[in-house]
Amino acid sequence: MPDLEQVISAVASSKKYRSVCTDTVRRIAARELANHGNVKGATKATKRRLHQVYGAFEEDFDHDAAYQRLEAAYRTGSEAAVKAACRQVLVLHSSTRERVSILDSFYRTILKASRYPESILDLGCGLNPLALPWMGLGAFPRYVALDINTERILFLNRYLLLAGLEPLARCQDVLTQPPDDEADMALLLKMSPTLERQEEGSTLGLLELLNAPTIVVSFALKSLGGREKGMLDHYGRQFLELVGDGDWAVQELVFETELVYLVKK
């Protein structure tokens, strides 16, 4: 399909979306080309859709400088220095920035309820792997991180090596290719609304497919602009309706900035 390749090329050549996984661009571009019927309209619509599900949450930052800051902190052997450096990087992404104030209670509560997993699958991870110092996991846990930003994946693999773990981060569009990794726990942190904007019902589909006995699904309690718009009630009702017919145990946890559901399959 020459027209589709033109749309993909046009989107991939833009500075804002050049690091986005090709499978993601192709999936969205194919749909928009079918809707608009021409390259120009489909290209504009694809960029608009990518902004809604990806670009609005992103901020450019110097990955090399961030890594050097982390490396210097790990070299000191000081837990306080490591946490301070990780915190400075975590605030560079909107999702993890909102979680910085609750890091200690967030992971202590979730992981204790899950009996401290030895392997984690983190979907749409963003910068979340840099929260490892707060997770209190055992030595050398298996941490698989998936994201659609190729530049971020390179950065995260450097960080995982620095933290003494295998570099298991990879670029993967979970709507095109749902992961088949086995893990004690899967994380879908603030990911469900983005998935549903792209494919209605995709959250439930992933919950059913994921090869993990515990899945953590969370929702932001404020908009990107910092407004509370009844999101606790809205997302809570929506998610419980979604899993209502499933034979799963569901536990609700409410933090200051995030609504969390622990799903036991």
N, C-alpha and C positions, 0 to 999 in steps of 0.2 A: 504494500500500500504506500505508494510514493507520497501522498498527501500526509499520511500519518507520520512518516519519517521526517517530513518537513516541519511538522508541528513539534515533534520531539527535539529536533535539532535546534529550532528557534528557542524553545524553552531552556534547553540545556546550555545554550550559549549565553544566557542572561546571568549576570553575576550573582543574583539572589538565589537562583535555583540550579546552578551548575553542579552543586554537590549532592543533589537529590538523587536517590536511587533510580536507575533507568526504568526498572519495572514499575515504580510508582508513577513516573511521568508518562510512560506508555499506557498504563491502565486508565489514567485520568484523561489523557489526550485522545484515546480511542473513543471514549464516551462523549467528549465534547465535540469531536469531529463529526460523530453521528448526529449530534444535536444541531450543529451549526452548518455543516455541509461545506465549509471552506476553511482554508488554512489560516487566514487572518483572524476570523472569528473564533476558531477553535484554539488558536494560540493564546489569544487574549483571555478566553474563558478558562483555559487550563491554568494560566498564571493566577487568575483570580481564585480558582478552586484551591490551588496549592497555597495561596496566602491564607485561606480560611482554615486549612487543616494542618499547615506546617509553618509558613512564613510569619504569621502573626505572633508566634511564640518564640521566635528566634532572635538572637542578637549576635552580631559579628564580634569575634574576639581573637586575639593572637594566641593560637594554640601552642606555639613553641614557647612563648613567654609564660603561659599558664603552666606548661609542663615543667619548665625550669624552676618555677616557684614551688611546685609540688616536689620536684626532685631535691631541692635544697632542704625542704622541710623533712622529708624522709631521711635525708642524710644525717640530720641531727639526732635521730632516734627518739625524739620527744613526741609523745602522743598529742600534747597540747599544740605543738608546732604543726604537726600533720593535720590536725582538725582545723586549725586556723587557716592553713593554706587551702585545704579542701573547701572550706566554707567560702573563701574568697572566689573560688571558681564556680561553686554551686549557684551563686547569685547571678551568674552570667546567663542563666536560662530561666525563663519565667516560671516554669513548673517547679523546679527545685528551689528557686528563690522563695517561693511561697511556703516552702517546707522547712526552710532553715531555722525558723524560730521554734519549731517543734521536733527537731531531729532526735533529741534524746528520748522523749516519750514516745514518739512515733514508732521507731524501730524496736525499742525495748518492749512495747506492748504487743506489736504484731508478731515479732519473732518468738517471744515467750509463749504466745497463744499457739504457735505452730511448732513448739518444741525445738527451736533452733535448727533449721534445715541445713543440710550439708551441700545442697546444690540448688541454685536459683536460676530461673529463666526470666529475664527482664525484657518485656516487649515494649517497643517505643521508649527506650530507656532514657533518651536525652542525656543529661549529665548525672543521672542517678547513681551509677557505679561509684562515684566519688563520695557517696555516703557510706561506703564500706567501713570506715573507722567507727561509725556509730552502730554498726549492726551486731557487733559482739559475736561473730561467727567463729567456729573452730578454725584451726590451722588449715590453710590451703583449701578453702571451699571451692567448689566448681561454680563459677559465675558466668553465665552466658548472657550477653547483652545484645539486643537487636535494635537497630535504628535505621532510618532511611537517609541519613546524612553520611556520605562516604568520608568526608574530612573528619567528622566527629569519631567515626569508628577507628580511624587510624590513631587519633588522640587517645581514645579509651583503651586501646590495646597497649599503648605505651604506658598508660597509667596502671593497668592491671599487672603488667610485668613489674613495674615499680613497687606495687603493693605485694608482690610475691605470688601472684596468681597466673594461671595460664591466660594467654591473650585470646579469649574466646568471643570477643565482640565481633559482630559481622553485620553487613548491610543486607537487610531483608525486608521486603514488603509483605507483611503478614496477611494482607487481603489477597495477594496474588499467590503467595506460598506460605500457608500456615506452618509454623514450626512443628517438627516431630520430635524435638529433644525431650528426653526424660529428665525430670527435675523434681525435687521435693516440694518446691514452691515456685509458682509463676506469678509475676507482677504485671498488672495492667493499671499502672498508676496514672490517673487522669486521662486515660486513653479512650475510654468508651465513647464519650461525646464526639470525638474526632472520627472514630470508626463509623458511628451511626450516621454522621453527616455524609459519609461516602457510600456506605451500603447499610441500609436499614436491616437490623437483625444480625449484623456481623458480630456483635459482642457475644450473643448467645452461641453463635456458631463456634467462636473461638473457645468459649468455656467448655463446650462439648468436646472439642478436638484436642485441647491441651492435655499433654501426658504428664500431669502433675496432680497429686492428691489435694493440694491446697492452692487456691488461687486468690490473690489479693486484688480487688478492684476498688479504685478510689475515684473521687470526684472533688473538684475544687469547690469551695464554698463562697468564693468571690469571683467576679468577672475579672478580665485582664485589667480593667480600669479600676478595680478595687471595690466595686459595688456589690452589696448583698442583694440579690434579687429573688429571694425565696428558693435559692438553689438547694438548700438542705432538704426541704419538703419535696421539691420537684424531682431531684435525682434519686432520693430515697424511695419515693413512690414508684418512679419509673423502673428502678433496678429490681425492686421486690416483685413488681408485676412481671418483669422479664424472666425471673428465675422461679416464679411461683409454681409452675408445673413440674419443675425438676426435682428429682429425688436427692437433693443436696442439703446439707446443714449450712445455714447462713448466719453469721454473727455480724452485727453492726457495731462499729466503733466511730465515735465522733470526736475529732480533734478540733483545735481552734480554727484551722484553715482548711481542713480536709475531712471528707466523709469517706469511711473505709468499710468495705464488706469483705469478710473472710469467708470464702466458699470452700467447703470440704466436700469432695466428691467421693 
